[in-house]
Amino acid sequence: EVNSIKAINLLDQLPQTNKTIQRKAFVYNNLAIVFEQLEQYNEAIKYHNKAIELKRQLKGDNKITIDNSINNLAKSYKNSGQYDLAIKYYKALLEDKNLKANRPKVYALILDNYAHTLYLLGQHEQLPKLYYTALKITHSVDSLGYNAVAIYQDLAEYYNDKQQKDSAKYYGYKAKTLAERYHKDDLLKTLRILSKIENGDKAVAHLNNYIALNDSIQKKPTQHKK
């Protein structure tokens, strides 16, 4: 946060060329992501909007980078509980007929987020079909499978909510297997989901693993500074 603000102050002192505006937009995007990670969603939304405003001032075709920021903005609205606004932006992105053909990984990611926002709103009419559509696209373009983690998590939550425990466990453990390979934040979320799906000792084990992993992540920055 501090370094991003310093960078913006330096950029403000330069001639406002296309390159300067571009770099300011990227720094604002970075600042928004910082506040997203800090769960300060109103600040994240403010800076995502600033990044979008600057990107729209740039010369040339900047649709991809603008769409990326709009997707990030929608995520902040979703995480802040402003689901109707998240739906608005996700739908706008999905209405782009070229997105699926040109950027299938991104399309699948947005579709999953759109579906999960519908789930959070209690609008389950299109579920789980949208999840499976996103999963099919992801499998067709992502040989490593990393992008499937979020979809598996969302399917696990969906089926657990529907009291379909076998399906919930199936997707929960698929998410865990992938998350263990790639990213501790995804593993944290998966362990939390599994602690709700399982019962008895298994639920306690997942919860204990979640607490231990969370503690280890929290301690790492301090250890690194030493």
C-alpha positions as CSV (number, residue, x, y, z in Angstrom):
1,E,0.0,0.0,0.0
2,V,2.7,2.5,1.0
3,N,4.9,1.8,-2.1
4,S,1.9,2.0,-4.4
5,I,0.9,5.4,-3.0
6,K,4.5,6.6,-3.3
7,A,4.6,5.4,-6.9
8,I,1.3,7.3,-7.7
9,N,2.7,10.5,-6.2
10,L,5.8,10.2,-8.3
11,L,3.8,9.5,-11.5
12,D,1.6,12.5,-10.7
13,Q,4.7,14.8,-11.0
14,L,5.5,13.6,-14.5
15,P,4.0,14.8,-17.8
16,Q,0.7,12.9,-18.2
17,T,1.7,11.0,-21.3
18,N,0.0,7.8,-22.4
19,K,2.8,5.8,-20.8
20,T,2.4,7.7,-17.5
21,I,-1.3,7.2,-17.4
22,Q,-0.9,3.5,-18.2
23,R,1.5,3.0,-15.3
24,K,-0.8,4.9,-13.0
25,A,-3.6,2.6,-14.0
26,F,-1.5,-0.4,-13.2
27,V,-0.5,1.0,-9.8
28,Y,-4.1,1.8,-8.9
29,N,-5.0,-1.8,-9.9
30,N,-2.3,-3.1,-7.6
31,L,-3.5,-0.9,-4.8
32,A,-7.0,-2.2,-5.3
33,I,-5.7,-5.8,-5.0
34,V,-3.9,-4.9,-1.8
35,F,-7.1,-3.7,-0.2
36,E,-9.0,-6.7,-1.6
37,Q,-6.5,-8.9,0.3
38,L,-7.0,-6.8,3.4
39,E,-10.8,-7.3,3.0
40,Q,-11.3,-3.5,2.8
41,Y,-13.6,-3.9,-0.1
42,N,-14.9,-0.3,-0.3
43,E,-11.3,0.9,-0.8
44,A,-10.7,-1.9,-3.3
45,I,-13.8,-0.8,-5.3
46,K,-12.6,2.8,-5.3
47,Y,-9.2,2.0,-6.7
48,H,-10.5,-0.5,-9.2
49,N,-12.8,2.3,-10.6
50,K,-9.9,4.7,-10.7
51,A,-7.9,2.1,-12.7
52,I,-10.8,1.6,-15.1
53,E,-11.2,5.4,-15.5
54,L,-7.5,5.8,-16.4
55,K,-7.4,2.8,-18.7
56,R,-10.3,4.2,-20.7
57,Q,-8.2,7.3,-21.3
58,L,-5.4,5.3,-23.0
59,K,-4.8,5.4,-26.7
60,G,-5.3,2.2,-28.8
61,D,-7.3,-1.0,-28.0
62,N,-7.2,-1.5,-24.3
63,K,-10.3,-3.8,-24.0
64,I,-8.5,-6.7,-22.5
65,T,-6.9,-4.7,-19.6
66,I,-10.2,-2.8,-19.0
67,D,-12.1,-6.1,-18.9
68,N,-9.6,-7.5,-16.4
69,S,-10.2,-4.5,-14.2
70,I,-14.0,-4.8,-14.5
71,N,-13.7,-8.5,-13.5
72,N,-11.7,-7.5,-10.5
73,L,-14.2,-4.8,-9.6
74,A,-17.1,-7.3,-9.8
75,K,-15.1,-9.6,-7.5
76,S,-14.8,-6.8,-4.9
77,Y,-18.5,-6.2,-5.2
78,K,-19.2,-9.9,-4.7
79,N,-16.9,-10.2,-1.7
80,S,-18.4,-7.1,-0.1
81,G,-21.9,-8.6,-0.4
82,Q,-23.1,-6.2,-3.1
83,Y,-24.3,-9.1,-5.2
84,D,-26.6,-7.2,-7.6
85,L,-23.7,-4.9,-8.7
86,A,-21.4,-7.9,-9.1
87,I,-24.1,-9.6,-11.3
88,K,-24.4,-6.5,-13.4
89,Y,-20.7,-6.4,-14.2
90,Y,-20.3,-10.1,-14.7
91,K,-23.3,-10.2,-17.1
92,A,-21.8,-7.2,-19.1
93,L,-18.5,-9.2,-19.5
94,L,-20.3,-12.4,-20.5
95,E,-22.3,-10.6,-23.1
96,D,-19.2,-10.1,-25.1
97,K,-19.5,-12.7,-27.9
98,N,-15.8,-12.8,-28.6
99,L,-14.7,-13.4,-25.0
100,K,-15.4,-17.2,-25.0
101,A,-13.5,-17.7,-28.3
102,N,-10.6,-15.4,-27.6
103,R,-10.1,-15.8,-23.9
104,P,-11.7,-19.1,-22.8
105,K,-9.9,-19.3,-19.5
106,V,-11.1,-15.8,-18.5
107,Y,-14.6,-16.6,-19.8
108,A,-14.7,-19.7,-17.6
109,L,-13.5,-17.8,-14.6
110,I,-16.1,-15.1,-15.0
111,L,-18.8,-17.6,-15.6
112,D,-17.9,-19.4,-12.4
113,N,-17.9,-16.1,-10.4
114,Y,-21.2,-15.2,-12.0
115,A,-22.7,-18.6,-11.0
116,H,-21.3,-18.3,-7.5
117,T,-22.8,-14.9,-7.1
118,L,-26.2,-16.3,-8.1
119,Y,-25.7,-19.0,-5.5
120,L,-25.0,-16.4,-2.8
121,L,-28.2,-14.5,-3.9
122,G,-30.2,-17.7,-3.5
123,Q,-31.0,-17.8,-7.2
124,H,-30.2,-21.5,-8.0
125,E,-32.3,-22.0,-11.1
126,Q,-29.3,-22.0,-13.4
127,L,-27.1,-24.1,-11.0
128,P,-25.2,-26.4,-11.2
129,K,-25.4,-26.1,-15.0
130,L,-23.3,-22.9,-15.1
131,Y,-20.6,-24.5,-12.9
132,Y,-20.4,-27.5,-15.2
133,T,-20.2,-25.3,-18.3
134,A,-17.3,-23.3,-16.7
135,L,-15.6,-26.6,-15.7
136,K,-15.9,-28.1,-19.2
137,I,-14.3,-25.0,-20.7
138,T,-11.5,-25.0,-18.1
139,H,-10.7,-28.6,-18.7
140,S,-10.5,-28.0,-22.4
141,V,-7.9,-25.2,-22.2
142,D,-6.1,-25.7,-18.9
143,S,-4.0,-28.8,-18.9
144,L,-2.7,-28.2,-15.4
145,G,-6.2,-27.9,-14.0
146,Y,-5.4,-25.0,-11.6
147,N,-8.3,-22.9,-12.6
148,A,-10.7,-25.7,-11.8
149,V,-10.0,-25.3,-8.0
150,A,-12.5,-22.5,-7.5
151,I,-15.2,-24.4,-9.5
152,Y,-14.7,-27.5,-7.5
153,Q,-15.0,-25.4,-4.3
154,D,-18.2,-23.8,-5.5
155,L,-19.7,-27.2,-6.5
156,A,-18.8,-28.6,-3.1
157,E,-20.5,-25.7,-1.3
158,Y,-23.5,-26.0,-3.6
159,Y,-24.0,-29.7,-3.1
160,N,-23.4,-29.4,0.6
161,D,-26.2,-26.7,0.7
162,K,-28.4,-29.2,-1.1
163,Q,-27.6,-31.9,1.4
164,Q,-26.1,-34.0,-1.3
165,K,-23.1,-35.1,0.8
166,D,-21.5,-37.6,-1.6
167,S,-21.3,-35.0,-4.4
168,A,-20.1,-32.3,-1.9
169,K,-17.3,-34.6,-0.7
170,Y,-16.3,-35.6,-4.2
171,Y,-15.8,-32.0,-5.4
172,G,-14.4,-30.9,-2.0
173,Y,-11.6,-33.5,-2.2
174,K,-10.9,-32.8,-5.9
175,A,-10.4,-29.1,-4.9
176,K,-8.1,-30.2,-2.0
177,T,-5.9,-32.3,-4.3
178,L,-5.4,-29.4,-6.7
179,A,-5.0,-26.8,-4.1
180,E,-2.3,-28.8,-2.3
181,R,-0.2,-28.5,-5.5
182,Y,-0.6,-24.8,-6.2
183,H,-1.8,-22.3,-3.7
184,K,-2.1,-22.1,0.1
185,D,-4.9,-19.6,0.0
186,D,-7.0,-22.0,-2.1
187,L,-6.1,-24.9,0.3
188,L,-7.2,-22.8,3.3
189,K,-10.6,-22.2,1.7
190,T,-10.9,-25.9,0.7
191,L,-10.1,-27.1,4.2
192,R,-12.8,-24.7,5.6
193,I,-15.3,-26.1,3.2
194,L,-14.4,-29.7,4.0
195,S,-14.7,-29.0,7.7
196,K,-18.4,-28.1,7.1
197,I,-19.1,-31.0,4.8
198,E,-17.5,-33.8,6.9
199,N,-18.7,-34.9,10.3
200,G,-17.0,-35.9,13.6
201,D,-13.3,-36.6,13.6
202,K,-12.8,-35.8,9.9
203,A,-14.5,-32.4,10.3
204,V,-12.3,-31.6,13.3
205,A,-9.1,-32.8,11.4
206,H,-9.9,-30.4,8.5
207,L,-10.6,-27.6,10.9
208,N,-7.3,-28.2,12.8
209,N,-5.4,-28.3,9.5
210,Y,-7.0,-25.1,8.5
211,I,-6.0,-23.4,11.8
212,A,-2.4,-24.7,11.5
213,L,-2.0,-23.6,7.9
214,N,-3.5,-20.2,8.6
215,D,-1.2,-19.7,11.5
216,S,1.9,-20.7,9.4
217,I,0.9,-18.2,6.6
218,Q,0.4,-15.4,9.2
219,K,3.8,-16.0,10.7
220,K,5.7,-16.2,7.4
221,P,6.1,-12.4,6.8
222,T,7.7,-11.9,10.3
223,Q,10.1,-14.8,9.8
224,H,11.0,-13.5,6.3
225,K,11.9,-10.0,7.7
226,K,14.5,-11.6,10.0
